[in-house]
């Protein structure tokens, strides 16, 4: 039997998706709803989704608080068994999840099926394993054994953005659950549906009621009510720096630790000694999914001596992109998430033009889909100077900037010249230069001659306005736990 049953359901791509919240192991509907449309065809309404409010937030926190003692007491092994069942169910239902998320968020269906959603399963499996492997850290000093142990913290709110909603939510929920916390997930209102399916899979896996909850709704309404609740013990947020400020204030009010994985404006640095073709291909590949990727290296910084050669290669790869329906094989550029977002992205380009920046390619909406179409041409802008808005602010669309540098010191200066610090990409043929750049660039992650290669146990997060704290591996498990120092006298007979 399909796990996608119960409550109010709508057919989305052949999958019955619940439009309700999932609280205390049950589907719960709100009296009011919000509309969810498909970026693939904005005239298509996918669902009227329950619009949570302060009452919904209260119910969800109550359910998570009530479920916490039992889940915490199950220990890492008991929790791990449930989490591995969730992972298996995710793997089993990848086609359904992909069909729904593609319609809801418009990410390329092929990458959802082949890569992105299985990462959700890996998140559940990896954290179940990692929590079990935790060695209590013990050392002796002054006749005492000093033992460090992790205690589950308690009810945790996870708030996620609209891009890659399923994978990004599992990235945060899995370590929280493995650590013994109970979770309330609030997905973004622009792509709420695949996270509703995650609730079904947790239910099917036998997760006790109240351990995992999903609350739907608008950030400023139910999101704000959730993060203000004093019963919370952790808040984990991924989204924009502006929203992080609101959440940080709420967290401070109740002295609740929070992590924030925020926006990026990564440098993509190309030295003359690098494999220019590989660099240009990777750089132009960042237009995939309309560039709605926080980790993208959206500022191309290219050594001046290879400017023309690089640009020629870059245009060749950029020309090969295919704007289209994300469900079709061969499409590489999906529509953007929402008309408001298209307007926002177009505004950056229009202001750049007015500022005297040079549009090297693109710079306008695509005619695809007519007036309602949400595609934007892959765009490259050479700014008048480094202060241009398009260099200094995250655009989160298919818009890259192009600048040249004179030498390594100049490359470092430009790379580190924004308030962000999430990721950086460096292409060079010199190992020693790669080492120097890796140390000099201020970013949570620096990739050399590659992009988006990740080990789930590595720390992940941003410097500057790109975030607070680190997730990934033990860093995440430590965040979701209360670390306890447990001292025992050594050599006592009692
Ligand atoms: P957003 O900040 O607008 O919204 C994120 C989430 O916060 C949504 O669920 C929203 O409903 C909720 N929210 C909004 N106001 C709230 C409030 N006052 N209280 C509580 N919750 C509230 O971000 P977005 O537009 O959904 O996502 C795009 C941003 O996310 C970009 O900046 C992107 O770089 C960033 N992002 C970062 C990472 C990362 O790992 N660093 C990953 C993906 C996206």
Boltz pocket constraint, residues with backbone or C-beta under 6 A from the ligand:
constraints:
  - pocket:
      binder: B
      contacts: [[A, 159], [A, 160], [A, 161], [A, 162], [A, 163], [A, 168], [A, 186], [A, 187], [A, 188], [A, 189], [A, 217], [A, 218], [A, 219], [A, 220], [A, 222], [A, 223], [A, 224], [A, 225], [A, 227], [A, 238], [A, 239], [A, 240], [A, 241], [A, 242], [A, 243], [A, 244], [A, 246], [A, 247], [A, 261], [A, 262], [A, 263], [A, 264], [A, 293], [A, 294], [A, 394], [A, 396], [A, 422], [A, 462], [A, 466], [A, 467]]
      max_distance: 6.0
